[in-house]
Structures are given as C-alpha cells and as structure tokens.
Amino acid sequence: MRRITFRASAAPEAQKALQVLTAEYGQHDLASADVVVALGGDGFMLQTLHEIERLDTPVYGMNCGTIGFLMNAYDSEGLLRRLDVAEEEVINPLAMRATTRSGLVEEGLAINEVSLLRAGPQAAKLKITIDGRTRLDELVCDGALVCTPAGSTAYNYSAYGPILPVGSDVLALTAIAPFRPRRWRGALLPKSAVVRFDVMEPDKRPVMADADSRSVRDVITVEIRSEPSIRHRILFDPGHGLDERLLREQFL
C-alpha cells in the first residue's frame, strides 16, 4: 500500500497532520490510490466512507478528533509499515427508504444506524413490522433505531441497546425512551431482516428519520435493510480492531 490518498477534516489538528503526512508520503489521486488515510474523528471517518462507498478502496483512520472509535492512534512515523500489517474489517451499511406525508420518497445509507425520532412535543407512536409480519402494533416512545454491529456502541449504546460483535450477522432494534410497552427494550434481528416502521397519527405526532445524519422530516413509513452490495473496508492496527474495541467498551 504505497499509493495513499490523505483526507482531513477541517479541524486544525487534522489539517496540521495532513501537511506533515503529505510532505512525508506524497498525495495520490483517489482513482489510483491503494488506500485512503482519513485524518479526523469518527464523524469524518463516516463521511469519508460514504464518499467512497462505490469504490473498493480500504480506509485507514488516524485519530485527530475526540473519541476515535473507528480510528487508529495518530503517529506521523512508520505509516507504511502500519498499513502493511493492518487488519481489515468489512462492514455493510443499512439502506433506508423513507416516505413522507407529501408522498416524497427519500433514500439513504447508514454505517452506524437509522433512527426515527419524535419531531414534536408528543411522543411518537410507531408500528413495527419485520419481514412483512407485524411484531409490535404500537410503540409509544421518543423514537427507535436499527443499528449495525459497527454502530452498536454509538447512539444505540446510549439508548441502552446491546453491543454487537462485528462478525455477528445480526442487527439491533432499540427503543429510545419507550413509554408503552414500558419494559420493551428492543430486539435482535437477523442481518437479512427487513424492518418497517409505520408512524401512527403523523399529523399529531410528527416523526423524522435520520441515516447517519441525513435527515428526512414528516415521515409516515421507513423501511430499513442491510445493503450487502456495498462493502466498507476499514483497516486497524493489529490487536486494535473493532472486535477488541467492542469488547473493551463493555468493561469501561
């Protein structure tokens, strides 16, 4: 992996790292690059993955942000060696298809999660259907989400959802501040599942949908499924891959 495309967030730390690394290793066009090195935080990593989602180029992140769950530690030295021995994780995004009250259909891809959130003062009412079969007639809540294993430590974890091993062929469906059923905390679904949310009383209880920060307002139905045709290849230093990070997160 000698031909590198460096990409950096607007953060001063990331921009400084960009100058140092391009001076040391050069800068190649994305079309000819063996690897993309993303400099920033997790948000910038997601942005980079979305921007190259139709390519098969692996991405190696270096943390110049805050948490850096998807990133490796920043070090300007020894990058070529680190790339040569890096371990690869492959993840598939979620595909969202949302229909609004006006009949507009919006589509989006999410590496972490697709979430539905109440957009007014009253709780949302959602009907949940899995693979064409109604599983919950009415969930009264602030919202709900479906996440990938890679995204299970993000919003899902904050909503008390389960952490999923990266290699598991499952998705997590998690309620956000559920009121009825009071003790319902979500479900684990096979990766092949097609999840549909129907918004009940959309005029009185408006709901928005969000796929990795791409928002659609006033939705009435949202369908979510895994998208196996898109593969995100993420590189990690040996012993610091997603499986290790997911395991470590559960003991903090």
Secondary structure as GFF3:
##gff-version 3
##sequence-region A 1 252
A	DSSP	beta_strand	4	8	.	.	.	ID=ss1
A	DSSP	alpha_helix	12	25	.	.	.	ID=ss2
A	DSSP	three_ten_helix	30	32	.	.	.	ID=ss3
A	DSSP	beta_strand	35	40	.	.	.	ID=ss4
A	DSSP	alpha_helix	42	51	.	.	.	ID=ss5
A	DSSP	beta_strand	59	63	.	.	.	ID=ss6
A	DSSP	alpha_helix	79	85	.	.	.	ID=ss7
A	DSSP	beta_strand	87	91	.	.	.	ID=ss8
A	DSSP	beta_strand	94	100	.	.	.	ID=ss9
A	DSSP	beta_strand	105	110	.	.	.	ID=ss10
A	DSSP	beta_strand	113	118	.	.	.	ID=ss11
A	DSSP	beta_strand	124	130	.	.	.	ID=ss12
A	DSSP	beta_strand	133	141	.	.	.	ID=ss13
A	DSSP	beta_strand	143	147	.	.	.	ID=ss14
A	DSSP	alpha_helix	155	158	.	.	.	ID=ss15
A	DSSP	beta_strand	170	176	.	.	.	ID=ss16
A	DSSP	beta_strand	187	190	.	.	.	ID=ss17
A	DSSP	beta_strand	195	200	.	.	.	ID=ss18
A	DSSP	beta_strand	207	211	.	.	.	ID=ss19
A	DSSP	beta_strand	214	216	.	.	.	ID=ss20
A	DSSP	beta_strand	219	226	.	.	.	ID=ss21
A	DSSP	beta_strand	232	236	.	.	.	ID=ss22
A	DSSP	alpha_helix	242	249	.	.	.	ID=ss23
###
